[in-house]
Amino acid sequence: MSRVDIRDRVIRIYRDEVTKRLVDIDDDLLARVRAILGTPTMKDTVNGALEEVVKLELRRRHADQLATMEGLDLDDPDVMSGAWR
C-alpha cells in the first residue's frame, strides 16, 4: 500500500462523519504539534494529529506482519526465486 493509499484511507476514516466537539486542549501541546505538523489552524492540527496516530498504528501492524511473516510469502523460496533482483 502506497503512502497516498494510506493517506486516502485515513482521510476517509474520519471525514465520512464529522462531529463538532467541545474539548479542553493543552495549549502548549497544541502549539508543539502545530509546529511539528506545520498546520495553519487548530482544526488542521487536531485532525493531522489524529491522522498520524492512525498511520502509526498501520505502520505498527505492517511491521508486526513483516516480523512474523503472517500472511506473507516472502520466505517462500519458490516465490522469491522469481522476484526481481
N, C-alpha and C positions, 0 to 999 in steps of 0.2 A: 504494500500500500504506500503510495507516494505521500509526500508532505501535503500536497494540495488535497488529496483524497481524505486524509486525516482531518485537515482543517475544515473541509466542507462537511464532514461527518460531525465534527464538534459543533460547528455553527448550527447545523440542523438540530442538534440535540437541544439547545436552549432557545433557539429563535422560533421554533414551532409554536411555542406558547410563552408569552411574556407577561409577567405579573408585576405591577408596581408594588414596591415594598418599602416600608419604613424601617430602617435598621440603624443601629449605632455602629459607626466605623471609626477605628483608631486613626486619627488624622496623620500622625507620624508614619504609621504603617502604610496608609494610603499614599502618602507623598513618596515614600520609598518605592512602592510598587509602581507608581505612576512614572517615576524616573527610570526604573528598570525596563518597563514595557514601552516607554516613550509615548504614552497615550495622552490625548489632549483633554479628555473630560473624565469626571468621576465615573460616569456610566461606562465609558470605554475601558477604564482601568479595572473596574469590578468585573465586567464581562470578560476582559482579557485575562484576568487572574483566574477566573473560573475555567476558561478555555485551557489555560496552562495546566491546571490541576487534572483536567480530563486527559489532555495529551500525555502528561506524566504517567498517568495510570495505564494508558495504552502502550507507552514505551516500556513500562514495567512488565506488562503482560507479554509483550513481544520478547523481552529479554528472558523472562521465565521460560517461554516456549523454546527459545534457542538453547537455553541451558539444559532443558530436559529433552529437547528434540521431539516433544509431544506434537503429533500431527505433522511432522516434517519428515522428508525423505532425504535429507542432506547427508545422512550417514549410510545411505543405501549405495553400495558400490556400483550397482547396475545403473542407477540414476546418475551418479556422479561421473561415471565413465563417459557419459555423453555431454557433460557440462562443458561450457566454453571455458577455455583456459587462456 
